[in-house]
Amino acid sequence: MPLYEHVFISRQDLSSAQAEGLVEHFSTVLADNGGKVIASEYWGVKTMAYKIYKNRKGHYALLRTDAPAPAVMEMERLMRLHDDVMRVLTIKVDAHEDGPSVQMQKRDERGDRGERGDRPERGERPDRGDRGDRGDRGERSFDRGDRHERR
């Protein structure tokens, strides 16, 4: 059977127990239709980049599944009809990764940002100042010459 990863976002006003209950509910839907859940992760409440249905935050969850296409379609249909689920993303993968997802790993373990260390002194910037390619602008004054008054 094909392998899938599903991420869904549920409303922020749910408790974490209710959000994890949604994971169990959709896992049961898959099992009833001939699929199985390999792993599930509850990522917690996260701030979204933009509002969805007037919600600034949402409960994120991941399901890694091994299920036939009709079972996945039925689960997605029920997710989209469920009032507490705001967004659903399903992707087909070749193989599931071992261990926790990147979201669940601690920032130290990810190592995606190197140490900044001591920064060198900036000093004078050579790209600023007179470049020598422009002539003198002349004296700046606020006198704009002879102007006619408006009527």
Contact map, one row per residue, 1 for C-alpha under 8 A:
1110000000000000000000000000000000000000000000000000000000000000011100000000000000000000000000000000000000000000000000000000000000000000000000000000000
1111000000000000000000000000000000000000000000000000000000000000011110000000000000000000000111000000000000000000000000000000000000000000000000000000000
1111100000000000000000000000000000000000000000000000000000000001111000000000000000000000000111110000000000000000000000000000000000000000000000000000000
0111110000000000000000000000000000000000000000000000000000000001111000000000000000000000011110000000000000000000000000000000000000000000000000000000000
0011111000000000000000000000000000000000000000000000000000000111100000000000000000000000011110000000000000000000000000000000000000000000000000000000000
0001111100000000000000000000000000000000000000000000000000000111100000000000000000000001111000000000000000000000000000000000000000000000000000000000000
0000111110000000000000000000000000000000000000000000000000011110000000000000000000000001110000000000000000000000000000000000000000000000000000000000000
0000011111000000000000000000000000000000000000000000000000011100000000000000000000001111100000000000000000000000000000000000000000000000000000000000000
0000001111100000000000000000000000000000000000000000000001111000000000000000000000001111000000000000000000000000000000000000000000000000000000000000000
0000000111110100001000000000000000000000000000000000000001110000000000000000000000011110000000000000000000000000000000000000000000000000000000000000000
0000000011111100000000000000000000000000000000000000001011100000000000000000000000011100000000000000000000000000000000000000000000000000000000000000000
0000000001111110000000000000000000000000000010000000001111100000000000000000000000000000000000000000000000000000000000000000000000000000000000000000000
0000000000111110000000000000000000000000000000000000000000000000000000000000000000000000000000000000000000000000000000000000000000000000000000000000000
0000000001111111011000000000000000000000000000000000000000100000000000000000000000000000000000000000000000000000000000000000000000000000000000000000000
0000000000011111111000000000000000000000000000000000000000000000000000000000000000000000000000000000000000000000000000000000000000000000000000000000000
0000000000000111111100000000000000000000000100000000000000100000000000000000000000000000000000000000000000000000000000000000000000000000000000000000000
0000000000000011111110000000000000000000000000000000000000000000000000000000000000000000000000000000000000000000000000000000000000000000000000000000000
0000000000000111111111000000000000000000000000000000000000000000000000000000000000000000000000000000000000000000000000000000000000000000000000000000000
0000000001000111111111100000000000000000000000000000000000100000000000000000000000000000000000000000000000000000000000000000000000000000000000000000000
0000000000000001111111110000000000000000010000000000000000001000000000000000000000000000000000000000000000000000000000000000000000000000000000000000000
0000000000000000111111111000000000000000000000000000000000000000000000000000000000000000000000000000000000000000000000000000000000000000000000000000000
0000000000000000011111111100000000000000000000000000000000000000000000000000000000000000000000000000000000000000000000000000000000000000000000000000000
0000000000000000001111111110000000000001000000000000000000001010000000000000000000000000000000000000000000000000000000000000000000000000000000000000000
0000000000000000000111111111000000000000000000000000000000000000000000000000000000000000000000000000000000000000000000000000000000000000000000000000000
0000000000000000000011111111100000000000000000000000000000000000000000000000000000000000000000000000000000000000000000000000000000000000000000000000000
0000000000000000000001111111110000000000000000000000000000000000000000000010001000000000000000000000000000000000000000000000000000000000000000000000000
0000000000000000000000111111111000011000000000000000000000000000000000000000000000000000000000000000000000000000000000000000000000000000000000000000000
0000000000000000000000011111111100000000000000000000000000000000000000000000000000000000000000000000000000000000000000000000000000000000000000000000000
0000000000000000000000001111111110000000000000000000000000000000000000100110000000000000000000000000000000000000000000000000000000000000000000000000000
0000000000000000000000000111111111111000000000000000000000000000001000110010000000000000000000000000000000000000000000000000000000000000000000000000000
0000000000000000000000000011111111111000000000000000000000000000000000000000000000000000000000000000000000000000000000000000000000000000000000000000000
0000000000000000000000000001111111100000000000000000000000000000000000000000000000000000000000000000000000000000000000000000000000000000000000000000000
0000000000000000000000000000111111100000000000000000000000000000000001100000000000000000000000000000000000000000000000000000000000000000000000000000000
0000000000000000000000000000011111110000000000000000000000000000001100100000000000000000000000000000000000000000000000000000000000000000000000000000000
0000000000000000000000000000011111111000000000000000000000000000111100100000000000000000000000000000000000000000000000000000000000000000000000000000000
0000000000000000000000000010011001111100000000000000000000000000111000000000000000000000000000000000000000000000000000000000000000000000000000000000000
0000000000000000000000000010011000111111000000000000000000000011110000000000000000000000000000000000000000000000000000000000000000000000000000000000000
0000000000000000000000000000000000011111000000000000000000000011110000000000000000000000000000000000000000000000000000000000000000000000000000000000000
0000000000000000000000000000000000001111100000000000000000000011100000000000000000000000000000000000000000000000000000000000000000000000000000000000000
0000000000000000000000100000000000001111110000000000000000001111000000000000000000000000000000000000000000000000000000000000000000000000000000000000000
0000000000000000000000000000000000000011111000000000000000001110000000000000000000000000000000000000000000000000000000000000000000000000000000000000000
0000000000000000000100000000000000000001111100000000000000111100000000000000000000000000000000000000000000000000000000000000000000000000000000000000000
0000000000000000000000000000000000000000111111000000000000111100000000000000000000000000000000000000001100000000000000000000000000000000000000000000000
0000000000000001000000000000000000000000011111000000000000111000000000000000000000000000000000000000000000000000000000000000000000000000000000000000000
0000000000010000000000000000000000000000001111100000000011110000000000000000000000000000000000000000000000000000000000000000000000000000000000000000000
0000000000000000000000000000000000000000001111110000000011110000000000000000000000000000000000000000000000000000000000000000000000000000000000000000000
0000000000000000000000000000000000000000000011111000000111000000000000000000000000000000000000000000000000000000000000000000000000000000000000000000000
0000000000000000000000000000000000000000000001111110000111000000000000000000000000000000000000000000000000000000000000000000000000000000000000000000000
0000000000000000000000000000000000000000000000111110000100000000000000000000000000000000000000000000000000000000000000000000000000000000000000000000000
0000000000000000000000000000000000000000000000011111000100000000000000000000000000000000000000000000000000000000000000000000000000000000000000000000000
0000000000000000000000000000000000000000000000011111111110000000000000000000000000000000000000000000000000000000000000000000000000000000000000000000000
0000000000000000000000000000000000000000000000000111111100000000000000000000000000000100000000000000000000000000000000000000000000000000000000000000000
0000000000000000000000000000000000000000000000000011111000000000000000000000000000000100000000000000000000000000000000000000000000000000000000000000000
0000000000000000000000000000000000000000000000000011111100000000000000000000000000000000000000000000000000000000000000000000000000000000000000000000000
0000000000110000000000000000000000000000000000000011111111000000000000000000000000000000000000000000000000000000000000000000000000000000000000000000000
0000000000010000000000000000000000000000000000111111011111000000000000000000000000000000000000000000000000000000000000000000000000000000000000000000000
0000000000110000000000000000000000000000000011110010001111100000000000000000000000000000000000000000000000000000000000000000000000000000000000000000000
0000000011110000000000000000000000000000000011110000001111110000000000000000000000000000000000000000000000000000000000000000000000000000000000000000000
0000000011110101001000000000000000000000011111000000000011111000000000000000000000000000000000000000000000000000000000000000000000000000000000000000000
0000001111000000000000000000000000000000011111000000000001111100000000000000000000000000000000000000000000000000000000000000000000000000000000000000000
0000001110000000000100100000000000000001111100000000000000111110000000000000000000000000000000000000000000000000000000000000000000000000000000000000000
0000111100000000000000000000000000000001111000000000000000011111000000000000000000000000000000000000000000000000000000000000000000000000000000000000000
0000111000000000000000100000000000001111100000000000000000001111100000000000000000000000000000000000000000000000000000000000000000000000000000000000000
0011110000000000000000000000000000001111000000000000000000000111110000000000000000000000000000010000000000000000000000000000000000000000000000000000000
0011110000000000000000000000000000111110000000000000000000000011111000000000000000000000000000000000000000000000000000000000000000000000000000000000000
1111000000000000000000000000000000111100000000000000000000000001111100000000000000000000000000000000000000000000000000000000000000000000000000000000000
1111000000000000000000000000010001110000000000000000000000000000111110110000000000000000000000000000000000000000000000000000000000000000000000000000000
1100000000000000000000000000000001100000000000000000000000000000011111110000000000000000000000000000000000000000000000000000000000000000000000000000000
0100000000000000000000000000000000000000000000000000000000000000001111111000000000000000000000000000000000000000000000000000000000000000000000000000000
0000000000000000000000000000000010000000000000000000000000000000000111111100000000000000000000000000000000000000000000000000000000000000000000000000000
0000000000000000000000000000110011100000000000000000000000000000001111111110000000000000000000000000000000000000000000000000000000000000000000000000000
0000000000000000000000000000010000000000000000000000000000000000001111111111000000000000000000000000000000000000000000000000000000000000000000000000000
0000000000000000000000000000000000000000000000000000000000000000000011111111100000000000000000000000000000000000000000000000000000000000000000000000000
0000000000000000000000000000100000000000000000000000000000000000000001111111110000000000000000000000000000000000000000000000000000000000000000000000000
0000000000000000000000000100110000000000000000000000000000000000000000111111111000000000000000000000000000000000000000000000000000000000000000000000000
0000000000000000000000000000000000000000000000000000000000000000000000011111111100000001000000000000000000000000000000000000000000000000000000000000000
0000000000000000000000000000000000000000000000000000000000000000000000001111111110000000000000000000000000000000000000000000000000000000000000000000000
0000000000000000000000000000000000000000000000000000000000000000000000000111111111000000000000000000000000000000000000000000000000000000000000000000000
0000000000000000000000000100000000000000000000000000000000000000000000000011111111001001000000000000000000000000000000000000000000000000000000000000000
0000000000000000000000000000000000000000000000000000000000000000000000000001111111101111000000000000000000000000000000000000000000000000000000000000000
0000000000000000000000000000000000000000000000000000000000000000000000000000111111100000000000000000000000000000000000000000000000000000000000000000000
0000000000000000000000000000000000000000000000000000000000000000000000000000011111111000000000000000000000000000000000000000000000000000000000000000000
0000000000000000000000000000000000000000000000000000000000000000000000000000000111111100000000000000000000000000000000000000000000000000000000000000000
0000000001100000000000000000000000000000000000000000000000000000000000000000000001111100000000000000000000000000000000000000000000000000000000000000000
0000000111100000000000000000000000000000000000000000000000000000000000000000001101111111000000000000000000000000000000000000000000000000000000000000000
0000000111100000000000000000000000000000000000000001100000000000000000000000000100111111000000000000000000000000000000000000000000000000000000000000000
0000000111000000000000000000000000000000000000000000000000000000000000000000000100001111100000000000000000000000000000000000000000000000000000000000000
0000011110000000000000000000000000000000000000000000000000000000000000000001001100001111110000000000000000000000000000000000000000000000000000000000000
0000011100000000000000000000000000000000000000000000000000000000000000000000000000000011111000000000000000000000000000000000000000000000000000000000000
0001111000000000000000000000000000000000000000000000000000000000000000000000000000000001111100000000000000000000000000000000000000000000000000000000000
0001110000000000000000000000000000000000000000000000000000000000000000000000000000000000111110000000000000000000000000000000000000000000000000000000000
0111100000000000000000000000000000000000000000000000000000000000000000000000000000000000011111000000000000000000000000000000000000000000000000000000000
0111100000000000000000000000000000000000000000000000000000000000000000000000000000000000001111110000000000000000000000000000000000000000000000000000000
0110000000000000000000000000000000000000000000000000000000000000000000000000000000000000000111110000000000000000000000000000000000000000000000000000000
0010000000000000000000000000000000000000000000000000000000000000000000000000000000000000000011111000000000000000000000000000000000000000000000000000000
0010000000000000000000000000000000000000000000000000000000000001000000000000000000000000000011111100000000000000000000000000000000000000000000000000000
0000000000000000000000000000000000000000000000000000000000000000000000000000000000000000000000111110100000000000000000000000000000000000000000000000000
0000000000000000000000000000000000000000000000000000000000000000000000000000000000000000000000011111000000000000000000000000000000000000000000000000000
0000000000000000000000000000000000000000000000000000000000000000000000000000000000000000000000001111100000000000000000000000000000000000000000000000000
0000000000000000000000000000000000000000000000000000000000000000000000000000000000000000000000000111111110000000000000000000000000000000000000000000000
0000000000000000000000000000000000000000000000000000000000000000000000000000000000000000000000001011111110000000000000000000000000000000000000000000000
0000000000000000000000000000000000000000000000000000000000000000000000000000000000000000000000000001111110000100000000000000000000000000000000000000000
0000000000000000000000000000000000000000001000000000000000000000000000000000000000000000000000000001111111000000000000000000000000000000000000000000000
0000000000000000000000000000000000000000001000000000000000000000000000000000000000000000000000000001111111000000000000000000000000000000000000000000000
0000000000000000000000000000000000000000000000000000000000000000000000000000000000000000000000000001111111101100000000000000000000000000000000000000000
0000000000000000000000000000000000000000000000000000000000000000000000000000000000000000000000000000001111111100000000000000000000000000000000000000000
0000000000000000000000000000000000000000000000000000000000000000000000000000000000000000000000000000000011111110000000000000000000000000000000000000000
0000000000000000000000000000000000000000000000000000000000000000000000000000000000000000000000000000000001111110000000000000000000000000000000000000000
0000000000000000000000000000000000000000000000000000000000000000000000000000000000000000000000000000000011111110000000000000000000000000000000000000000
0000000000000000000000000000000000000000000000000000000000000000000000000000000000000000000000000000010011111111000000000000000000000000000000000000000
0000000000000000000000000000000000000000000000000000000000000000000000000000000000000000000000000000000000111111110000000000000000000000000000000000000
0000000000000000000000000000000000000000000000000000000000000000000000000000000000000000000000000000000000000111110000000000000000000000000000000000000
0000000000000000000000000000000000000000000000000000000000000000000000000000000000000000000000000000000000000011111000000000000000000000000000000000000
0000000000000000000000000000000000000000000000000000000000000000000000000000000000000000000000000000000000000011111100000000000000000000000000000000000
0000000000000000000000000000000000000000000000000000000000000000000000000000000000000000000000000000000000000000111110000000000000000000000000000000000
0000000000000000000000000000000000000000000000000000000000000000000000000000000000000000000000000000000000000000011111100000000000000000000000000000000
0000000000000000000000000000000000000000000000000000000000000000000000000000000000000000000000000000000000000000001111100000000000000000000000000000000
0000000000000000000000000000000000000000000000000000000000000000000000000000000000000000000000000000000000000000000111110000000000000000000000000000000
0000000000000000000000000000000000000000000000000000000000000000000000000000000000000000000000000000000000000000000111111000000000000000000000000000000
0000000000000000000000000000000000000000000000000000000000000000000000000000000000000000000000000000000000000000000001111100000000000000000000000000000
0000000000000000000000000000000000000000000000000000000000000000000000000000000000000000000000000000000000000000000000111110000000000000000000000000000
0000000000000000000000000000000000000000000000000000000000000000000000000000000000000000000000000000000000000000000000011111100000000000000000000000000
0000000000000000000000000000000000000000000000000000000000000000000000000000000000000000000000000000000000000000000000001111100000000000000000000000000
0000000000000000000000000000000000000000000000000000000000000000000000000000000000000000000000000000000000000000000000000111110000000000000000000000000
0000000000000000000000000000000000000000000000000000000000000000000000000000000000000000000000000000000000000000000000000111111100000000000000000000000
0000000000000000000000000000000000000000000000000000000000000000000000000000000000000000000000000000000000000000000000000001111110000000000000000000000
0000000000000000000000000000000000000000000000000000000000000000000000000000000000000000000000000000000000000000000000000000111110000000000000000000000
0000000000000000000000000000000000000000000000000000000000000000000000000000000000000000000000000000000000000000000000000000111111100000000000000000000
0000000000000000000000000000000000000000000000000000000000000000000000000000000000000000000000000000000000000000000000000000011111100000000000000000000
0000000000000000000000000000000000000000000000000000000000000000000000000000000000000000000000000000000000000000000000000000000111110000000000000000000
0000000000000000000000000000000000000000000000000000000000000000000000000000000000000000000000000000000000000000000000000000000111111100000000000000000
0000000000000000000000000000000000000000000000000000000000000000000000000000000000000000000000000000000000000000000000000000000001111110000000000000000
0000000000000000000000000000000000000000000000000000000000000000000000000000000000000000000000000000000000000000000000000000000000111110000000000000000
0000000000000000000000000000000000000000000000000000000000000000000000000000000000000000000000000000000000000000000000000000000000111111000000000000000
0000000000000000000000000000000000000000000000000000000000000000000000000000000000000000000000000000000000000000000000000000000000011111100000000000000
0000000000000000000000000000000000000000000000000000000000000000000000000000000000000000000000000000000000000000000000000000000000000111110000000000000
0000000000000000000000000000000000000000000000000000000000000000000000000000000000000000000000000000000000000000000000000000000000000011111100000000000
0000000000000000000000000000000000000000000000000000000000000000000000000000000000000000000000000000000000000000000000000000000000000001111100000000000
0000000000000000000000000000000000000000000000000000000000000000000000000000000000000000000000000000000000000000000000000000000000000000111110000000000
0000000000000000000000000000000000000000000000000000000000000000000000000000000000000000000000000000000000000000000000000000000000000000111111000000000
0000000000000000000000000000000000000000000000000000000000000000000000000000000000000000000000000000000000000000000000000000000000000000001111110000000
0000000000000000000000000000000000000000000000000000000000000000000000000000000000000000000000000000000000000000000000000000000000000000000111110000000
0000000000000000000000000000000000000000000000000000000000000000000000000000000000000000000000000000000000000000000000000000000000000000000011111000000
0000000000000000000000000000000000000000000000000000000000000000000000000000000000000000000000000000000000000000000000000000000000000000000011111110000
0000000000000000000000000000000000000000000000000000000000000000000000000000000000000000000000000000000000000000000000000000000000000000000000111110000
0000000000000000000000000000000000000000000000000000000000000000000000000000000000000000000000000000000000000000000000000000000000000000000000011111000
0000000000000000000000000000000000000000000000000000000000000000000000000000000000000000000000000000000000000000000000000000000000000000000000011111100
0000000000000000000000000000000000000000000000000000000000000000000000000000000000000000000000000000000000000000000000000000000000000000000000000111110
0000000000000000000000000000000000000000000000000000000000000000000000000000000000000000000000000000000000000000000000000000000000000000000000000011111
0000000000000000000000000000000000000000000000000000000000000000000000000000000000000000000000000000000000000000000000000000000000000000000000000001111
0000000000000000000000000000000000000000000000000000000000000000000000000000000000000000000000000000000000000000000000000000000000000000000000000000111
